[in-house]
Each structure stands twice: as C-alpha cells, then as structure tokens.
Amino acid sequence: MRIWRLVPWSRNALMRPSDRLESVIFIVVVAVVLLLLPVAAAFGTATYTRLRDQARVEGATRSEVSAVLVEDAVRVYNEDAVRGSGGPDVGQARVHWSIRGIGHTHMIDADSEAKAGDAVSIWVDTNGNLSAAPMTGGESAVAAVIGAIAVWATSIIAGVLFLLGVHWIASKHCLAQWNREWSGIGKAPGWPVS
C-alpha cells in the first residue's frame, strides 16, 4: 500500500474542497493544542514557583502559638454528618492568646466537644493577629498541577468547540450545495435522476 493512499486529501477526486479544508483545519487545531502542552507546563512551573515563594514568606511571617478557649465550643452545622461520612462535629469557640504581652481574642473553629480552658494551636502573623496556616510545598505542587491541567484542558475544549463549529458550517455549506444541484436537475431531492 502506498503512503499517499493513507492521506485523506490525496484522493482529490473523492473529496470536496470543503472536506479538504476541514481536514487541514483539524490537523492545525490538533497541532496547536499539542503545542500548548509545553505552555501549560510552563504555566504550572511558574505557578509552583510563585506559590512556593509565597509559602516561604508565610512560613517566615507566621507562627503557631497556643491559645486557650474562654468558652465551651458551640456545635455548628456539619456537612459530613448530613452526608453520612461520619466526620467529627465542628464547633466554634472564642479563644484568647497573648503575643509580646498583648492579648488577643477571636472566634475559631474547634472540636464541638472542646471545653473552656482547653488549649488549642492557632497560627498568627507577626502582629499576633489570627491567620491561616502557611501553605505547604505539597499544597503548592497540587495547585500548580491543577493550574497546568486547567490551562491545557481549556485549550482542548476550545479546540473541540472550534472544530465542531467548523464542521457545522461545512455541513450547512454541503447541504446547501446539494440542494442547489438537485434544483438544477429539476427534481426533488431523493428522486431518481433518470
């Protein structure tokens, strides 16, 4: 078998020009989507670098301290219990901590069974204000991978939608052309020509 028999547009007599154009557009879109894979990987790498640097800054400016509950925790809505996964009940309680002699009080999420006087660990910034725990390296890597996949998935979806649009336009063009040819014969479509 010769190679040109495998290439769809080599059978020029069998393919309409719109079919050849649609095949070329398909190849170009697939090539563009494949070329966007390194772009997505570069986006993921840049995202990881940015998040890793942010995690370093957060790690240097935040610290874990011990706080004391000043009241019993009050149970709040628990999605896991409603879904039946049996997760622990979550509560909220007011806690108090001191940094450099300055007292701070804030509401935090805590175990619903926590009682006043229990010690809990919290994260605070350099001013002693409550803050979130710093991002870990693993969290940065997961976020970067998700970002890279999202960029490439978006390019794939855009390519597929573009190809569907091209196919729809080409099909409408072919149907219109067939209707014009049937009209030129003088018979309705589907009737024998002879």
Secondary structure as GFF3:
##gff-version 3
##sequence-region A 1 194
A	DSSP	three_ten_helix	3	5	.	.	.	ID=ss1
A	DSSP	three_ten_helix	8	10	.	.	.	ID=ss2
A	DSSP	alpha_helix	17	61	.	.	.	ID=ss3
A	DSSP	beta_strand	63	69	.	.	.	ID=ss4
A	DSSP	beta_strand	74	75	.	.	.	ID=ss5
A	DSSP	alpha_helix	79	83	.	.	.	ID=ss6
A	DSSP	beta_strand	90	99	.	.	.	ID=ss7
A	DSSP	beta_strand	102	111	.	.	.	ID=ss8
A	DSSP	beta_strand	119	124	.	.	.	ID=ss9
A	DSSP	beta_strand	130	131	.	.	.	ID=ss10
A	DSSP	alpha_helix	137	185	.	.	.	ID=ss11
###
